[in-house]
């Protein structure tokens, strides 16, 4: 690997209609969606990040081709081609996704909060083998009662082949 340090700029253009320095995109959820999330502990919002998928693929490709020093130890496990924790802090493309996509607005609505702050992200590329059933527990230095998690796939997936499964009400 030709390891990179510091902040990386993948040079990927933002999706059409998105401008640096402009307000983040918004995507309104219905009260029914927010209520269902509060009850079940998860929600599927098909197409919410559709405009961003190609952008994220290009950013992820750049990151794999230009690995950051923070990704080395995580990727040695052999489970993934590339794992990078807190990529938003070292990759301007991931940062811009968080800043300008509707994700923050969606999470604020679901958490019924005025604002959201990113604690941790994981860029996982090309699983070489599936993990068995497990429970993620990576809220970082945050009270888990107020932490929200999201999962966005850049490739098609299905149950048993990459898609997460959630236990209804397990958040309580």
C-alpha positions, 0 to 999 in steps of 0.5 A: 500500500502507498499509505496516505496521511492527513486529509484527502480530497478525492476530487469527486464532484457533488451530485447535480444541484448540490453546491459547497457552502449551500444549506444541506439537502432536506427530506421530510419524513411523515409523522407516521414514519417517525412514530414507526421508528420510535416504536420499532427502533429502525426504519427503511427509507428506500431511495433516500440517498439515491442521488448520492450513491454514485458519488459515494461509490467514486469516493469509496473507490478513491479511498481504496486506491489511496488508503489512509494510515488509519485504515491499515490495522482494520483492513488486516483482519481479512474480512473486508478489502478496506475498512476505514473508521472515522473516514469523514475526518480524513476524506473530504468526500465523505465529509461532504456527504455528511454535510450536504446530503439529507442524512442529517435532516433525516436523523434529526427528524428521527431523533426529534432533535434540533441538530445531529453530530457525527461521532463515528463512521465506518467505510466497509468495502467489498465483504469477502465473507459474511459475518454471522449474526452479531450485534453492533455496539459502537456508539462511541463516547455517546449515551446509547439512549440518544445515539442514532445509527444509519446504514447506507448501501452503495450496492444492491443487497438482500437478506442473507447477502449484506443487508442488516437485520433488526430485532423489533423493539430491541432499542428499548 
